Amino acid sequence: MRRAGHFAFASLLVLALAACATQPAPDLTPPAGKRLDAKTTLESGRR
């Protein structure tokens, strides 16, 4: 029974530490621009 109590205490400690963990910083880099295909480039006159 004592072993189960230690296991329960350790589980609660791990859960408490996980709840306090910080979230990773969000990725703020903008997505890559959409590349134009050859047909669209020719039709729009862009270079």
C-alpha positions, 0 to 999 in steps of 0.5 A: 500500500505504501508503494501505491502511495509513493506512485500516486504522489509521484504521478501528481508531482509529474502532472503538476510540473507538466501543467506549469510547463511553458508553451513553445513560442508561436512561429511568426514567420509568414508563409512562403509566397505562392509561386506563379506557374509559367502560363500565369507569368506569360499571361500577366506579363510579370517577370 
